């Protein structure tokens, strides 16, 4: 069964901080070496989904996030409440760009 990427912040079944389209945009806009984008393009949809879901799992296991979980039963560590960065409260209903870029 193919893995489906769900990057809706308030969805209890969310499993990724980015969509596949956001990943492609990141590779296209920010990564200088085109070989990475070409390699990404050659992957199957299921392989791409596994990469972004596993990257999200890695972040959640490796980072001590600021603030508090938005709700008790959420699958991912974001969104957060009381999450301040450089003195500014982050929007709690979306994944911050810095999280997506990580």
LUMMARVO-171227 format. One line per 2 residues: for each residue x, y, z of C-alpha. Coordinates in nm, 2 decimals. Layout:
BEGIN
X/Y/Z ~ ...
// end
This chain:
BEGIN
0.00/0.00/0.00 ~ 0.14/0.34/-0.10
0.22/0.59/0.17 ~ 0.01/0.91/0.15
0.18/1.23/0.26 ~ -0.04/1.44/0.49
0.10/1.78/0.58 ~ -0.21/1.94/0.72
-0.10/2.09/1.06 ~ -0.42/2.03/1.26
-0.50/1.69/1.11 ~ -0.45/1.41/1.36
-0.32/1.19/1.09 ~ -0.05/1.44/0.97
0.27/1.26/0.90 ~ 0.49/1.52/0.73
0.59/1.89/0.77 ~ 0.61/1.93/0.39
0.42/1.82/0.08 ~ 0.59/1.66/-0.21
0.54/1.98/-0.41 ~ 0.71/2.18/-0.13
1.00/1.94/-0.14 ~ 1.04/1.97/-0.51
1.02/2.35/-0.48 ~ 1.29/2.35/-0.22
1.52/2.14/-0.44 ~ 1.45/2.36/-0.74
1.49/2.69/-0.56 ~ 1.75/2.63/-0.30
1.98/2.34/-0.39 ~ 2.26/2.44/-0.63
2.35/2.09/-0.74 ~ 2.09/1.98/-1.01
2.19/1.62/-0.95 ~ 1.98/1.62/-0.63
1.67/1.74/-0.82 ~ 1.73/1.48/-1.09
1.77/1.21/-0.84 ~ 1.45/1.32/-0.67
1.26/1.32/-1.00 ~ 1.37/0.96/-1.06
1.21/0.84/-0.74 ~ 0.87/0.68/-0.73
0.59/0.87/-0.56 ~ 0.60/0.61/-0.28
0.98/0.66/-0.23 ~ 0.93/1.04/-0.22
0.66/1.00/0.04 ~ 0.88/0.78/0.25
1.16/1.04/0.24 ~ 0.95/1.33/0.36
0.77/1.13/0.63 ~ 1.10/0.98/0.76
1.26/1.32/0.76 ~ 0.97/1.45/0.98
1.00/1.15/1.21 ~ 1.38/1.22/1.24
1.32/1.58/1.33 ~ 1.06/1.50/1.59
1.30/1.24/1.75 ~ 1.61/1.46/1.74
1.49/1.80/1.84 ~ 1.36/1.94/2.17
1.09/2.18/2.04 ~ 1.00/2.51/2.20
0.65/2.56/2.35 ~ 0.39/2.30/2.41
0.20/2.05/2.19 ~ -0.11/2.20/2.04
-0.33/1.91/2.14 ~ -0.27/1.59/2.33
-0.33/1.33/2.06 ~ -0.15/1.50/1.77
0.08/1.27/1.58 ~ 0.36/1.52/1.51
0.53/1.75/1.75 ~ 0.41/2.06/1.56
0.19/2.26/1.58 ~ 0.29/2.41/1.91
0.14/2.65/2.17 ~ 0.35/2.91/2.35
0.62/2.88/2.09 ~ 0.82/3.20/2.08
1.11/3.26/1.85 ~ 1.32/3.58/1.87
1.05/3.73/2.09 ~ 0.76/3.66/1.85
0.48/3.41/1.90 ~ 0.47/3.16/1.61
0.14/3.09/1.44 ~ 0.01/2.78/1.60
-0.20/2.65/1.31 ~ 0.07/2.61/1.06
0.42/2.46/1.03 ~ 0.68/2.74/1.05
0.90/2.78/0.74 ~ 1.21/2.70/0.94
1.06/2.36/1.04 ~ 0.98/2.29/0.68
1.33/2.38/0.56 ~ 1.49/2.16/0.82
// end
